[in-house]
Amino acid sequence: MYPQTATDLIKNPSFYYRLAKNHLERNFTSGERQRFEAKIEQYKISFEGNLGANFVTPRGLNSKLANELVGVQGIVTKMDIVKYYM
């Protein structure tokens, strides 16, 4: 419907994520928060669709894609119980 917005979303996802999150908090939780202070619902935001050149394999992931919306497709070949910290 708005192709330029989709392109902007891929290039700058943090702006649109904050925009959507603020909209949800302002419209859906402001009135309910006063009545149900003990139970606060959490909303999750996800994006799906064609990412074009930003849909890559793990080897194609590079610094050019930093701070952009990226889809990574690969095959898990090894797993470990230890959680690594970055």
C-alpha positions as CSV (number, residue, x, y, z in Angstrom):
1,M,0.0,0.0,0.0
2,Y,2.8,2.4,0.9
3,P,6.0,1.1,-0.7
4,Q,8.2,4.0,0.5
5,T,7.2,3.3,4.1
6,A,8.2,-0.3,3.7
7,T,11.6,0.7,2.4
8,D,12.0,3.1,5.2
9,L,11.0,0.5,7.7
10,I,13.7,-1.9,6.4
11,K,16.4,0.9,6.5
12,N,15.4,2.3,9.9
13,P,13.4,-0.3,11.9
14,S,14.1,1.3,15.4
15,F,12.2,4.5,14.5
16,Y,9.1,2.5,13.3
17,Y,9.4,0.1,16.3
18,R,9.3,3.0,18.7
19,L,6.5,4.6,16.8
20,A,4.4,1.5,16.9
21,K,5.2,0.8,20.6
22,N,4.3,4.4,21.6
23,H,1.0,4.1,19.7
24,L,0.1,0.8,21.5
25,E,1.0,2.2,24.9
26,R,-0.9,5.4,24.3
27,N,-4.1,3.9,22.8
28,F,-4.5,0.5,24.5
29,T,-2.9,0.7,28.0
30,S,-3.5,4.3,29.2
31,G,-7.1,3.7,30.3
32,E,-6.7,0.2,31.4
33,R,-3.6,0.9,33.5
34,Q,-5.6,2.9,36.0
35,R,-8.2,0.2,36.5
36,F,-5.9,-2.9,36.4
37,E,-2.6,-1.8,37.9
38,A,-1.8,-5.3,39.1
39,K,-2.1,-6.9,35.7
40,I,-0.2,-5.1,32.9
41,E,-0.4,-6.7,29.5
42,Q,2.6,-6.7,27.2
43,Y,2.3,-6.3,23.5
44,K,4.8,-7.7,21.1
45,I,5.5,-6.2,17.7
46,S,6.7,-8.3,14.8
47,F,7.4,-7.7,11.1
48,E,7.0,-10.1,8.3
49,G,7.2,-9.9,4.5
50,N,9.7,-9.6,1.7
51,L,13.0,-8.1,2.9
52,G,14.6,-8.2,-0.6
53,A,18.4,-7.9,-0.4
54,N,18.2,-7.9,3.4
55,F,17.2,-11.6,3.4
56,V,20.7,-13.3,3.6
57,T,22.5,-16.3,4.7
58,P,24.8,-16.2,7.8
59,R,27.8,-15.7,5.4
60,G,26.1,-12.8,3.7
61,L,25.6,-10.9,7.0
62,N,28.0,-8.0,7.0
63,S,28.4,-4.5,8.5
64,K,26.5,-2.9,5.7
65,L,23.3,-4.4,7.2
66,A,24.0,-3.0,10.7
67,N,20.9,-1.1,12.1
68,E,18.7,-2.5,9.4
69,L,15.9,-5.0,9.4
70,V,17.4,-8.3,8.4
71,G,16.2,-11.9,7.8
72,V,18.7,-14.7,8.2
73,Q,18.2,-18.1,6.8
74,G,20.5,-21.0,7.7
75,I,20.7,-24.6,8.9
76,V,21.6,-25.4,12.5
77,T,24.5,-27.8,12.5
78,K,25.6,-27.7,16.1
79,M,24.0,-26.8,19.4
80,D,25.4,-26.4,22.9
81,I,23.8,-26.0,26.3
82,V,26.2,-23.3,27.3
83,K,24.9,-19.7,26.8
84,Y,27.4,-17.4,25.3
85,Y,27.5,-13.7,26.1
86,M,28.3,-11.1,23.6
